[in-house]
């Protein structure tokens, strides 16, 4: 079980009513925020509530977006070289999802920044480059993460390591490596 806190423009596209009470997530990564981006073709941007991990995927067909999202997330997690046990467990818990209204202006700001940063990449790579854009955006420093790992990809690694009961690996150990 997971919840997607969707913007009004995304809720209008998917034609689903949001739930009033957000159920507790059963997934390790928790809930997500999402918005529609009106590029050609249209794209959905998902951002994880805790790690700020971005996932871009085609919006169409909008009515099946919630059903298709776990598959898109799976591709992004595997591209980040996330432990396969974690990926399998996360996917197994994503059989049911619901839409809710957005509740965090900070996360809406992050989504706006990601949308702005990805515009030129999308013009260059097109719809076939959504995975690559998602990976590049995950290497963007985010102010809400400044007291922890600062980057969504590092926050993801830390979350997975915590789930696995391990100490996080830091691929950016040297200050000269801004990534």
N, C-alpha and C positions, 0 to 999 in steps of 0.2 A: 504494500500500500504506500502510495506517495501522492503528494499534492503538487499541482502546478498552479502557482499564483500568476494568473494571466492578466495582461493589460486589457483595457476595454477594447482596443482595436483587434486583439487576438480573439477575445471572447465573441466579438461580432462575427469574425471569420469562421470560427468553429461551431457557432450556433449551439452552444451548450450553456446551461444556467450554472453559475458557480454555487458551490455549497456554502451554507452560512457558517457552519462550524467545521474547522479544519481538523481532520482526523490526525492522530499521531502517526508519523511515518514508521514503517517497518524496515525500510532500507537503511543501510549504513550511512549513505551520503545525505539522507534526509530529503527535504523538499526542494522544489525548483521554482524559479521565476521564468516567465516567458513572454515574448512579444513578437508581433509580426513586423517584418521589415519588407517594405513595398518596393523591392528591386524587381527586375524582370529576369527570371521568374521569382515569385515571392518566396521569402525565406522566413523560418522561425528561429529565433535566438532563445536558447534556454541557458540560464545561469544558476548554478547550484547555490543554495542559500548559505551554506557554510564555507565551502572551498572557493566559491566564485568561479568554478570551472565552467567555461563556455562550451556550448554545443550548438552548432549551426546545422540546420537540416531543411530540406524543401518543405514548404508549407502545404503545398497541394498533394493530395486532397485533404483539405483542412479538417473535414469531419473525422478522419482517421489519425490525426496528429498524435493524440495521446496514446494510441495503440502502436504507432511507429516509433515513438520517442525511445523506448528501451533499446531497440535495435541500433539507433543512431548513437546513443550513449555507449553501448557495448563497443562500437567501432572506435569511439574516442578513447575509451579506457584502454583498449588493447593497443592503440597507437601510442599511448603514454606508457606502455610497458607495465601496466598494472598487473599484479599477481592474478593469475587465472582463477584461483579459488575465490578471491574477492569478487571478481567480475561475475562468476557463476552465481555466487550468493546474492549479489546485488540484482542480477537479472531475475532470479527466482522470486524475489520479493516485489518485483514491479509488475505483477499480473493485473493489479487493479490501481487505477489512478483517477483522481478527480481534479476538477478545476475549482479554484477559489479566486477571490479578488486579491489584488496586490495589497500588501500591508507594510512594505518597507520602502521609503523614499530613497534610502541609500542604495538599495539594490536596483531600483529604477535608474538611478544615476549611473551605476556601473553598466547597466544594459545600454544606456544612451552612449556612454564612452566606447563600449565595445562596438556598437553599431557604427559610430563615427570612425573608429580606427580601422574597421574592416571594409569600409566602402571602397577604398582604392584597391585593396587586395581582391575584392570580389570583381571589380571591373577588369582586373588583369587576369584572374584565374577562372572566373565564371562559376556557374553552378557546380561544375565538377571539382572545384577546389574547396568545398565547404569543410571537409575534414582538415585540410592543411590550414585553412584560416582559423578553425577552432583551436588547433595546436599552437599556432603563432600567438593568438590572443591569450592563451593560458600562460604565456611567458611575459605577460604585461604586469608590471607592478601595480598593485591596487591598495589605495590608502586604507580601506577597512581591514586589510590583512597586515598592516604595518607593525602591529604588536606581536605578530606571529611569524609567518614565513614570507610575507610580502607578495608572493607570486601565486596565482591559482594552481599551477602545476606542482609547486612545492607543498602547498597546503593539501593537495590531493595525495601526494606521497606520504605526508605525515598522517593523514586520516587512514590511509590504507595500512601503514605501518602500525598504527595504534590498533586497528581492527585485527591485524595479524599478531599483535603483541610484541612487535619488534621496535627497535630504535630506528628512526627515520634516516634514510640516506640523504646526504646533501650533495647534489651534483654541482652546486655552485659554491664550492668551498672557498675558492680564492676570490678576493675582492676585485682582482683584475678581470674576472670573467663575468661581465654584466649579462651575458647570454643574449 
